[in-house]
Amino acid sequence: MGVKGKLIVSLEMKCGGQLVHDIFHTNTYHLPNISPSRVKHFEIHEGEKGKIGSVASWRYYEDGKEMFAKTVIEAIDPQTNSTTWNAIEGNLLDLYNSFTVITSFEHQWITYALVYEKKTEDTPEPIAFLDYFIGVIKDIEDGKLVCVKTVIEAIDPQTNSITWNAIEGNLLDLYNSFNVIISTEHQWITYTLVYEKKTEDIPEPLALLDYFIGVIKDVEAKLFPEIPISELPTLSRPELPHLSEIPTLPKPEFPEIPKPKLPTLPKPELPKIPTLPKSELPPLPKLEMYVIPKPESPTLPKSEIPQDNMGMKGKMIVSLEVKCGGHLVYDIFHTNTHHLPNISPSRIKHFEIHEGEIGKIGSVVSWKYYEVMNNV
C-alpha cells in the first residue's frame, strides 16, 4: 500500500456552503468563539487574512489533546470557489511528509479535501483529523451561523415603526412565529420581539435581543465615532503681553456730612371699635344618613384556556438612547439595510433582497448573521 492519500467529505449546509467557507477563509478569527471545544487559538503571522501567501498558526483539540499547526495559503481559485492551505509546521508533520487542506463550496454544499503523504506505510490515515473538521462544521451549523428570511408586514409613519415577520430559517426551528418591530422617538430606538415558542422548553430569545443591542452599538460607533483622548491636540496656554506697572492712585478724601436731626411725631389716637352683639343663629336640622346596600358581585365563569399553548407566547422589549438619534439608526434598518454588513461585519454576514423594494411593505429579504458574536 502506498503512502499518498486523499480524503474528501461533502456536507449540505442549511445556510449555504459559501458562509461556512467564508468562516474558514476571511473570518477565521471567529472560530475560537464558534467552536471553543475544538479551536483554541488562531493567529496571523504574515500577510493578510484570506490572501495567498498569508501564514497563520492554529491551536486546536484533537481527541482531547492540544495540537499545533502552522499553515500557508497556497492557492485561491474563484472559478471553483476553493482555498488551499499547506501545513509548514506542527504536529501533522510528525506523521506526514506533506499535508494539504482544500476547502470549496457549491450552493448549499461545503467540501473538505485532505491531501497527504505519510512518512511510513504504518502511519494511519487522518480519519481523526477529518472528523475534527466535521465537528467544527457542525458547531457552525448549530445555531452559531444563523439564517433567516423575513417579510416587511407593516410600516407605521405615525409611530415611526416597521414590522418584520420571519418566514424561513433557523428561528422557525424553535418558534412557530417570530416578529421584530423597530420604532423610534427622538433620541430613542426600540426593538420589540414578539414570538410563539414550539415547546415550553425553548429558551426565551435573549441571545437575539443581545445581538440587536450589539448591532445598535456598531451603528452608533459608525455614525458617531468617539475620538480617543490620546488623539486630541494639546492646547498650549497663550502668553499674555507684559503690562507696564500701573501707578498707585491716591486715596480720595471725602468731607464728613453731619447727620440731620429728625422731628419727633406725636402718636395718633386710634378710634375705639364698638362691640357687636352675638347674633342668634337658628339651629341646623339634623341630617339623616342613608345606608347604601353593597351590590353583590356576579360570579364569572372561569375561562377555559387551552393547556397546550400555556407559556408559549412572549414579548421582549429593549429601548436604548443613542447619541446620533433614534431616527438615524431606524433609517439604517429601514432604507439602508444593505450597509449593515459593512457597519457590523462581526455580526451580520450578508443581506439580500429577493422580492419587492427595500423598505417597502411586502419586500422579502434574507439575513445571514453570527449570533455567537454575542459572547465575544
C-alpha positions as CSV (number, residue, x, y, z in Angstrom):
1,M,0.0,0.0,0.0
2,G,1.3,3.5,-0.9
3,V,2.0,6.4,1.4
4,K,0.0,9.0,-0.5
5,G,-3.7,9.5,0.0
6,K,-6.8,11.8,-0.2
7,L,-9.8,12.0,2.0
8,I,-12.9,14.0,0.9
9,V,-16.1,14.9,2.7
10,S,-19.0,17.0,1.3
11,L,-21.8,18.2,3.6
12,E,-25.1,20.0,2.9
13,M,-25.5,23.2,4.9
14,K,-28.7,24.9,5.9
15,C,-27.2,28.4,5.4
16,G,-25.3,27.5,2.3
17,G,-21.7,26.4,1.7
18,Q,-20.4,29.9,1.0
19,L,-21.0,31.1,4.5
20,V,-19.1,28.2,6.1
21,H,-16.3,28.6,3.5
22,D,-16.1,32.3,4.4
23,I,-15.8,31.5,8.1
24,F,-12.6,29.5,7.3
25,H,-11.4,31.9,4.6
26,T,-12.0,35.5,5.7
27,N,-13.5,35.3,9.2
28,T,-11.2,32.6,10.7
29,Y,-10.6,34.6,13.9
30,H,-14.3,33.8,14.8
31,L,-13.6,30.1,15.0
32,P,-12.4,30.0,18.7
33,N,-15.7,31.6,19.7
34,I,-17.8,29.4,17.4
35,S,-16.1,26.1,18.2
36,P,-14.3,26.6,21.6
37,S,-14.1,22.9,22.3
38,R,-12.2,22.3,19.1
39,V,-10.4,25.5,18.2
40,K,-8.4,27.2,20.9
41,H,-6.4,29.9,19.1
42,F,-5.9,31.4,15.6
43,E,-3.3,34.0,14.7
44,I,-1.9,35.5,11.5
45,H,1.8,35.9,11.4
46,E,2.5,37.1,7.9
47,G,0.4,38.6,5.1
48,E,-3.2,39.5,5.0
49,K,-6.0,37.1,6.1
50,G,-7.6,35.2,3.3
51,K,-4.9,36.2,0.8
52,I,-2.3,33.9,-1.0
53,G,0.9,33.7,1.0
54,S,-0.6,34.6,4.4
55,V,0.9,32.5,7.2
56,A,-1.3,31.6,10.2
57,S,-1.0,29.3,13.3
58,W,-3.7,27.1,14.8
59,R,-4.0,25.6,18.3
60,Y,-6.8,23.0,18.3
61,Y,-8.0,19.9,20.2
62,E,-7.9,16.5,18.5
63,D,-9.2,13.6,20.7
64,G,-8.9,15.8,23.7
65,K,-5.2,16.7,23.1
66,E,-4.0,20.2,22.2
67,M,-2.3,20.3,18.8
68,F,-0.4,22.9,16.9
69,A,-0.2,23.7,13.1
70,K,1.2,26.5,11.1
71,T,-0.2,26.9,7.6
72,V,0.2,29.0,4.5
73,I,-2.5,29.7,1.8
74,E,-1.0,28.3,-1.4
75,A,-3.9,28.9,-3.8
76,I,-7.3,30.6,-4.2
77,D,-9.5,29.6,-7.2
78,P,-12.5,31.9,-7.7
79,Q,-13.7,29.5,-10.5
80,T,-14.1,26.6,-8.1
81,N,-14.6,28.7,-5.0
82,S,-11.7,26.9,-3.4
83,T,-8.9,27.7,-1.0
84,T,-5.8,25.6,-0.4
85,W,-3.8,25.5,2.8
86,N,-0.5,23.8,3.2
87,A,0.9,22.7,6.6
88,I,4.5,24.0,7.1
89,E,5.0,23.3,10.8
90,G,3.3,21.5,13.7
91,N,2.1,18.0,14.9
92,L,0.8,16.9,11.4
93,L,4.3,16.9,10.0
94,D,5.4,14.5,12.7
95,L,3.4,11.8,10.8
96,Y,3.2,13.2,7.3
97,N,5.8,14.5,4.8
98,S,3.2,16.9,3.4
99,F,-0.4,17.8,4.4
100,T,-2.8,20.0,2.4
101,V,-6.4,21.0,3.2
102,I,-8.6,22.2,0.3
103,T,-12.0,23.8,1.1
104,S,-14.6,24.6,-1.6
105,F,-18.3,25.2,-1.9
106,E,-21.1,25.0,-4.3
107,H,-24.6,26.2,-3.5
108,Q,-25.7,24.5,-0.2
109,W,-22.6,22.2,-0.1
110,I,-19.2,22.6,1.6
111,T,-16.4,20.2,0.7
112,Y,-13.2,19.4,2.5
113,A,-10.3,17.5,0.9
114,L,-7.3,16.3,2.8
115,V,-4.3,15.5,0.5
116,Y,-1.3,14.0,2.3
117,E,1.8,11.8,2.1
118,K,2.6,9.6,5.1
119,K,6.1,9.1,6.4
120,T,5.6,5.3,6.6
121,E,3.1,2.8,5.5
122,D,2.2,2.2,9.1
123,T,1.1,5.8,9.6
124,P,-2.7,5.8,10.0
125,E,-5.0,7.7,7.6
126,P,-6.0,11.1,9.0
127,I,-9.6,10.0,9.8
128,A,-9.5,11.7,13.2
129,F,-8.5,15.0,11.6
130,L,-11.3,14.7,9.1
131,D,-13.8,14.0,11.9
132,Y,-12.3,17.2,13.6
133,F,-13.4,19.3,10.5
134,I,-16.8,17.7,10.5
135,G,-17.2,18.7,14.2
136,V,-16.2,22.3,13.5
137,I,-18.8,22.4,10.6
138,K,-21.5,21.1,13.0
139,D,-20.6,23.8,15.5
140,I,-21.1,26.4,12.9
141,E,-24.4,24.9,11.8
142,D,-25.7,24.5,15.4
143,G,-27.1,28.0,15.8
144,K,-23.8,29.8,15.6
145,L,-24.3,31.0,12.0
146,V,-28.0,31.9,11.7
147,C,-30.0,32.3,8.5
148,V,-33.4,33.9,8.4
149,K,-35.8,35.2,5.6
150,T,-38.2,38.0,6.6
151,V,-41.0,40.0,5.0
152,I,-42.0,43.5,5.9
153,E,-45.6,43.2,7.2
154,A,-46.3,46.8,8.3
155,I,-44.9,50.3,8.3
156,D,-46.5,53.0,10.5
157,P,-45.3,56.6,9.9
158,Q,-47.3,57.8,12.9
159,T,-45.2,55.7,15.4
160,N,-42.1,55.5,13.1
161,S,-42.2,51.7,13.3
162,I,-41.5,48.9,10.9
163,T,-42.5,45.2,11.4
164,W,-40.7,42.2,10.1
165,N,-42.0,38.7,10.1
166,A,-39.7,35.6,9.9
167,I,-40.9,33.2,7.1
168,E,-37.9,30.9,6.8
169,G,-34.7,30.0,8.5
170,N,-33.2,28.9,11.8
171,L,-35.6,30.9,14.0
172,L,-38.5,28.8,12.9
173,D,-36.8,25.7,14.1
174,L,-37.6,26.9,17.6
175,Y,-40.5,29.3,17.2
176,N,-43.9,28.9,15.4
177,S,-43.8,32.6,14.7
178,F,-41.3,35.4,15.2
179,N,-41.8,39.2,14.6
180,V,-39.3,42.0,15.1
181,I,-40.7,45.6,15.5
182,I,-38.4,48.6,15.3
183,S,-39.6,52.0,16.3
184,T,-38.0,55.4,17.1
185,E,-38.8,58.5,19.1
186,H,-36.4,61.4,19.4
187,Q,-33.0,60.0,20.7
188,W,-34.5,56.6,21.4
189,I,-34.6,53.4,19.4
190,T,-36.8,50.5,20.5
191,Y,-36.7,46.8,19.5
192,T,-39.7,44.5,20.2
193,L,-39.5,40.7,19.7
194,V,-42.9,39.0,19.6
195,Y,-42.8,35.2,19.4
196,E,-44.5,31.9,20.0
197,K,-42.3,29.0,21.1
198,K,-42.8,25.5,19.7
199,T,-42.5,23.9,23.2
200,E,-42.2,25.2,26.8
201,D,-38.6,24.1,26.9
202,I,-37.5,26.5,24.2
203,P,-35.5,29.4,25.8
204,E,-36.5,33.0,25.5
205,P,-34.6,34.7,22.7
206,L,-32.2,36.7,25.0
207,A,-29.3,36.0,22.7
208,L,-31.1,37.6,19.8
209,L,-32.0,40.6,21.9
210,D,-28.4,41.0,22.9
211,Y,-27.5,40.6,19.2
212,F,-29.7,43.6,18.3
213,I,-28.1,45.6,21.1
214,G,-24.7,44.8,19.7
215,V,-25.7,45.9,16.1
216,I,-27.1,49.2,17.5
217,K,-23.8,49.9,19.2
218,D,-21.9,49.2,16.0
219,V,-24.2,51.6,14.1
220,E,-23.8,54.3,16.7
221,A,-20.0,53.9,16.7
222,K,-20.0,54.2,12.9
223,L,-22.3,57.3,12.8
224,F,-21.0,58.9,15.9
225,P,-17.4,57.8,16.5
226,E,-15.6,58.7,19.7
227,I,-12.2,60.4,19.4
228,P,-9.7,58.8,21.7
229,I,-8.2,61.2,24.3
230,S,-4.7,60.4,23.0
231,E,-5.6,61.8,19.6
232,L,-6.9,65.1,20.9
233,P,-4.5,68.0,20.4
234,T,-2.8,69.5,23.5
235,L,-3.5,73.2,23.6
236,S,-0.8,75.4,24.9
237,R,-1.6,78.3,27.2
238,P,-1.1,81.6,25.4
239,E,1.4,84.1,26.8
240,L,-0.2,87.3,27.8
241,P,1.6,90.6,26.8
242,H,3.6,92.2,29.5
243,L,1.7,95.2,31.1
244,S,3.6,98.1,32.4
245,E,3.2,98.9,36.1
246,I,0.2,101.0,36.9
247,P,0.9,103.8,39.4
248,T,-1.0,103.7,42.7
249,L,-3.6,106.4,42.8
250,P,-4.0,108.5,46.0
251,K,-6.9,107.7,48.2
252,P,-9.5,110.5,47.9
253,E,-10.6,112.3,51.0
254,F,-14.4,112.9,51.4
255,P,-15.8,115.6,53.7
256,E,-17.8,114.3,56.7
257,I,-21.6,115.1,56.3
258,P,-23.4,115.8,59.5
259,K,-26.4,113.6,60.4
260,P,-29.7,115.6,60.2
261,K,-32.0,115.7,63.3
262,L,-35.4,114.3,62.5
263,P,-38.5,115.8,64.3
264,T,-40.5,113.6,66.8
265,L,-44.0,113.0,65.5
266,P,-46.9,112.6,68.0
267,K,-48.6,109.1,68.3
268,P,-52.1,109.3,66.8
269,E,-55.1,108.1,68.8
270,L,-57.0,105.2,67.2
271,P,-60.8,105.2,67.3
272,K,-62.5,102.7,69.6
273,I,-64.2,99.8,67.8
274,P,-67.7,99.2,69.1
275,T,-68.5,95.7,70.5
276,L,-71.2,94.0,68.3
277,P,-73.8,91.7,70.0
278,K,-73.7,88.0,69.2
279,S,-76.2,87.1,66.5
280,E,-78.6,84.3,67.4
281,L,-78.4,81.7,64.7
282,P,-81.3,79.2,64.3
283,P,-80.2,75.5,65.0
284,L,-79.5,73.5,61.9
285,P,-81.7,70.5,61.2
286,K,-80.1,67.0,61.9
287,L,-79.1,65.2,58.7
288,E,-80.4,61.7,58.3
289,M,-77.8,59.3,56.8
290,Y,-79.0,56.6,54.5
291,V,-77.1,53.2,54.3
292,I,-76.5,52.3,50.7
293,P,-76.6,48.5,50.3
294,K,-73.4,46.9,48.9
295,P,-74.0,45.4,45.4
296,E,-73.4,41.7,45.0
297,S,-70.6,40.9,42.5
298,P,-71.7,38.3,40.0
299,T,-69.6,35.2,39.9
300,L,-67.9,35.0,36.5
301,P,-67.2,31.6,34.9
302,K,-63.6,30.6,34.6
303,S,-62.3,31.0,31.1
304,E,-61.2,27.7,29.5
305,I,-57.6,28.2,28.4
306,P,-56.1,25.5,26.2
307,Q,-53.3,23.9,28.1
308,D,-51.2,23.1,25.0
309,N,-50.4,26.9,24.4
310,M,-49.6,27.8,28.0
311,G,-46.3,29.7,28.3
312,M,-45.6,29.6,24.6
313,K,-46.1,33.2,23.6
314,G,-43.8,36.1,24.7
315,K,-42.7,39.6,24.1
316,M,-39.3,41.2,24.8
317,I,-38.6,45.0,24.5
318,V,-35.4,47.0,24.7
319,S,-35.2,50.8,24.4
320,L,-31.8,52.5,24.0
321,E,-30.9,56.1,23.9
322,V,-28.4,56.7,21.0
323,K,-26.2,59.7,20.6
324,C,-26.8,60.1,16.8
325,G,-30.6,60.0,17.3
326,G,-33.0,57.1,17.0
327,H,-34.2,58.3,13.6
328,L,-30.7,57.7,12.0
329,V,-30.5,54.2,13.4
330,Y,-34.1,53.5,12.3
331,D,-33.2,54.6,8.7
332,I,-30.3,52.2,8.6
333,F,-32.6,49.3,9.2
334,H,-35.4,50.7,7.1
335,T,-34.0,52.1,3.9
336,N,-30.2,51.5,4.1
337,T,-30.2,47.9,5.3
338,H,-27.7,46.8,2.7
339,H,-25.0,48.8,4.6
340,L,-25.3,46.7,7.7
341,P,-22.7,44.0,6.7
342,N,-20.2,46.8,6.4
343,I,-21.2,48.6,9.6
344,S,-21.4,45.5,11.7
345,P,-19.2,42.8,9.9
346,S,-18.7,40.8,13.1
347,R,-22.4,40.2,13.5
348,I,-24.0,40.5,10.0
349,K,-22.6,38.4,7.2
350,H,-25.0,39.0,4.3
351,F,-28.2,40.9,3.4
352,E,-30.1,40.3,0.2
353,I,-33.4,41.4,-1.3
354,H,-35.4,38.6,-3.0
355,E,-38.8,40.3,-3.7
356,G,-40.1,43.8,-3.8
357,E,-38.3,47.1,-3.0
358,I,-36.1,47.8,0.0
359,G,-38.0,49.3,2.9
360,K,-41.5,48.7,1.4
361,I,-44.4,46.6,2.7
362,G,-44.2,43.1,1.2
363,S,-40.5,43.1,0.4
364,V,-38.8,39.8,1.2
365,V,-35.1,39.7,2.3
366,S,-32.7,37.2,3.8
367,W,-30.2,37.8,6.6
368,K,-27.2,35.7,7.5
369,Y,-25.6,36.7,10.8
370,Y,-23.3,35.4,13.6
371,E,-25.4,35.0,16.7
372,V,-22.3,33.6,18.5
373,M,-20.8,37.1,18.5
374,N,-23.0,38.0,21.5
375,N,-20.5,36.2,23.6
376,V,-17.4,37.9,22.4
